[in-house]
């Protein structure tokens, strides 16, 4: 994996960990074994399942902290089949964190 992708995964993981930790959900993320975003998504999906089972309220507070659009969450939970929800949430979390990483890169380069 390229250093840029590895760095990107680490940045995303750190952002997610920080947002979850602020809600009292510690030791949520690590990237040690994730070689690409797909592996990271699988890892995050498994963590989401675990968090939804154990700390549903805190997990949703963390989603708001991550700043996932409420309308996206409403659409996701309005669907009858809930089996795909954790993977879809992982996609939304990764998408939002990638936006934050890109925004910070542009800010540092003075492009904003």
N, C-alpha and C positions, 0 to 999 in steps of 0.2 A: 504494500500500500504506500502511496506517496506520502511524504511528510505533511503536505498541505491537508490531505484527507484525515490523517492521524491527528493532526492538530485540531482540525475542525471537530472531530468526534470528541476529543478531550474538552474543547471549549463548550460544546453542547452539554456534555456530561456535567461539567462544572456548574453551568447555569442551572440545569435541572436540579442538581444536588443542593445548590444554594436555595432555590425556591422551595424545595421540599423541606429542607432543614429549617427554614423560617416558620414552617407550620408544625415543627416538632417531629417530622419524619426523617430521622437521621439514618445515615449509612444506606442511602438509597441507590446511589450510582457508583459504578466504577467502569473503566474502559479497558482494563488489562487484557481481556480476551477478545475484544471486538476489533476485527480487522477492517470492517467497512460499515457503512450506514445500515445495510440490511441486517447484519449481525447485531448491531446496536439496537435496531428496531425490535428484533426478537427478544433481546435482553430486556428492553424497556417494556415491551408488551407483557412479559412474565412478571415484571415488577408491578405493573399496573394492576394485573389480576390480583396479586398478593395485597397490594394497598387497598384495592376496592373491597376485598374480603375482610381485611383487618381494621382499616381506618378510613372508612368511606367519607365521613365528613371532613376529616383533615385532608384527604386526597383532593376533594373538590375545592377546598380553600386554596390548595396549592395550584390547581388549574387556573383559578382566578388570578393568583399571583403571577403565574407564567404569562397571563394575559391572552388566553385563548378566547377568541370572539364568542360571545354568549350565543349568538344566533347559530354558529357552527355546532356548539354543544347541544343546543335545543334540537337541531335537525338530527344529530347523531342519536340522541336518546328518544326521539319520536318514532324511530324505526322499530318495528315489532321484534325483529331478530336481534337479541342482545349478545349473541356469541361473538360477533365481529367487533364489538365496542372497544375492547382493550387495544386491539391492533389499530383501529381507526383513531383512538385517542393518542396512541404512540405516534402515528403519522402527524396529527395536529400539533403535538408537542414538539416534534422534531422540526416541522415546518416553521413554527413560531420561533424556535431557538435559532434556526438558520437565518431567519430574518434579522434577529438581534445581532448575530455574529457579523452578518454582512453590513448592517447599519454601523456597527462599531468600527469595522475596517474602513468604511467610507469616512467616518468622522475623524479617525486618526490620520487619514490621508488628506484631510481638508476638503473633501469632495462634497460636503454638505454645507 
